[in-house]
Amino acid sequence: MPESAPWRDLSLPTHERVEALLAAMTREEKLAQLGSHWRSSSESTTGPQRGEVAPMEHAFAAGRRTFEEAAAQGLGHLTRVFGSEPVTPAAGAARLRARQRHLTTATRLGIPAIVHEECLTGFTALGATVYPAAIAWAATFSPDLVHAMARAIGRDMRAVGVHQGLSPVLDVVRDYRWGRVEETLGEDPYLVGTLGTAYVRGLQSSGVIATLKHFAGYSAARAGRNHAPVPIGPREFADAILPPFEMAVREGGAGSVMNSYSDIDGRPAAAHTQLLTTVLREEWGFTGTVVSDYWAIAFLDLTHRVSPDRASSGALALRAGVDVELPATDAYARLREAADVPDALIDRAARRVLTQKVELGLLDPGWRPVPGPAPGPDGPDRPEPDQGPDLDPDLDLDSPANRALARQIAEKSVILLANPHGTLPLTTAPSHIALLGPCADDPRTFLGCYSFPNHVLSRYEDRGTGVRVDSLRTALLAELPGSRIEYAQGVPVRDPDASGIPAAVEAARRAELCVLAVGDLASLFGRGTSGEGCDAPDLTLPGAQPRLVEAVLATGTPTVLVAVSGRPYALGPYADRCAAVVQAFLPGEEGGPAIAGVLSGRVNPSGHLPVGIPRDPGGQPGTYLAPPLGRFSEGISNLDPTPLYPFGHGGSYTTFAYEDLALSATAIPTDGTLAATLLVRNTGPREGEDVVQLYLSDEVAEVTRPLRELVGYARVHLDPGESCQVTFHLHADRTSFTGVDHRRLVEPGAFTLAVGHSSEDLPLTARFRITGTGPRVIQGARVMTTPVEVRHT
């Protein structure tokens, strides 16, 4: 690259540098910036890959090009240099340097590539910290913790030369059977939006671009089947699916968006101009890049059949607003001679990609591919010159600080669902405990499907987990050294083999107490019970686990049921016969000590459900966001969708009382604000944390509205006897909805605010009115959050 090129001149504004570079590029060079390269298994030095890490990966293997072929005219992205096979950080960095060196020295313009990786449960790389799955972060109801985690993830990625992370997932759960529930932040748009926005801010504060996915509707696929059609109405789409994405764009400043695989009412998201351009860019003001989910452009002709061939698919996606084709250049490379694709369309996408490269410092004089610097307190710095062929020998992708953060999130995510007899905590540990179940001694059951151990290492024999992950058995032995802990698996997670049940039953009979750990093993495309492509026919525990639970409960030994899962399972058949019930949503590498700490009482549980726990496995209970007729209606249907444990539910070893809810006004205009204030008191014997939840009910509206919806929350910590004043500032915009004519309205009328411990346990209520002669139509940005103040008294 010429040192004197104007696009390398730091004194010029970004847009001038980009335009100068665009003017120097051929059509083919511009198209090269819209694609990527993914190292194929034939190039692997670690042995053949087993299984797939992307959908239908096998269908594209024959068409893969070598790096030199793909990079002949330059390259937009490099795909998963660290995250596709087990390579050490040093080896991955060396490979990355070689790729970037080729691009900067062997191509005409010498433009480096943006490097992207997965990072949902941490940097998906060998030896990197495996944080809890997203559904577990959601159980913390703590944006601050999510921000801190994402910042740490970004810092590790930046240190080895990664520029973009393919997270967070902002899909709102609509069907618990969907395999990717574990990757989501739950079933409430406000919870998803606030936590997802915190993740975006955290990752990008470390200089790594966050990617919102999957835009949009993916989680509403019919019957919870991966890639299935999304038969959703425009009002539900606007009010339940889109808000988290809008919040992360408007308030989080997300730098990238990834399209969904699904079709929405017959229109595939990758070819959906209204979604990717009209809504995302023109209405929300998004200025970053839209990247395709892996092979989503090819799926337009291969599976959706809305185009006759690959080049036509590329033209459809580019027109709709997909800027970068991932994971490898295919359709966009075929547009060189496409007469129906004007240069202006290619320039539009290339301009967005090159703008990000300038902003990342990739076109600066002296740029080197790795390592990047640690960010300062005010945000990311420019990359420093490379220090040599090796990474910093002190670089630790699973540092003690990372592990401490992973444990903190895990501990605050564990949910005490039921403890009717005070069996927990085990402050006086039983002398003999039977530890049973398929999740009792398999550390991989704590990890999500996008964790490196389950995503990649599970395809290689004898590679372990790559980081230390203590099983629940190991953790309990350390937590309760005075107890004899007798272990029996009973049954596998998935297989129907019940031959181990008799041994488990005998162990239960000999014990004073049973801890029965059941649930999931996450993987991909049917190789597990949770994760991408691991959808469930119903919400019965997998395999022979129901038989094991019934057999253990039949012994009469007090049993603590611990569900370690990526989705909620129907626990109604067992809950009233258990001494206690605990839910741990894939709690990550520190999950064993976190669960053991909750059982012993060292940790006071404070997680709350981001999804409901159904009573029955069939009848497919919906999420709590339902209008009156979506809930139990005696005499109309014999099916009762009422959950066993509702959204927001979570117990503690102390108690909290809510008192004195007061509103600053009983009437506000359609653009007004009120304050809702209450007192929260710890009335129990020990310190603890609770999640104060504020729900809104619209008493009469022009369309059917949810019976109640979460509009605010606050996590509070109180010592015994301590109290605090919690004040929510609710703007009238927070009552808005999509009306009959599909415009967003704030409608005058009566509303109820309710505060409590869950969506069903709401001891305090207050009513107010929005006044006016008619509805206010919201055009453009609106107030999307409810600020909250906590003042200890």
Secondary structure, 3 states (H helix, E strand, C coil): CCCCCHHHCCCCCHHHHHHHHHHHCCHHHHHHCCCEEECCHHHCCCCCCCCCCCCCHHHHCCCCCCHHHHCCCCCCEEECCCCCCCCCHHHHHHHHHHHHHHHHHCCCCCCCCEEEECCCCCCCCCCCCCCCCHHHHHHHCCHHHHHHHHHHHHHHHHHCCCCEECCCECCCCCCCCCHHHHHCCCCCHHHHHHHHHHHHHHHHHCCCEEEEEEECCHHHCHHHCCCCCECCCHHHHHHHHCHHHHHHHHCCCCCEEEECCCEECCEEHHHCHHHHHHHHHHHCCCCCEEECCCCHHHHHHHCCCCCCCHHHHHHHHHHHCCCECCCCCCCHHHHCCCCCCCHHHHHHHHHHHHHHHHHCCCCCCCCCCCCCCCCECCECCCCCCCCCCCCCCCCCCCCHHHHHHHHHHHHHHCEEEECCCCCCCCCCCCCEEEEECCCCCCHHHHCCCCCHHHHCHHHCCCCCCCCCCCCHHHHHHHHCCCCEEEEECCCCCCCCCCCCHHHHHHHHHHCCEEEEEEECCECCCCCCCECCCCCCCCCCCCCCHHHHHHHHHCCCCCEEEEEEECCCCCCCCCHHHCCEEEEEECCCCCHHHHHHHHHHCCCCCCCCCCCCECCCCCCCCCCCCCCHHHCCCCCCCCCCCCCCECCCCCECCCCEEEEEEEECCCEEECCCEEEEEEEEEECCCCCEEEEEEEEEEECCCCCCCCCCEEEEEEEEEECCCCEEEEEEEEEHHHHCEECCCCCEEECCEEEEEEEECCCCCCCEEEEEEEECCCCEECCCCCCCCCCEEEEEC
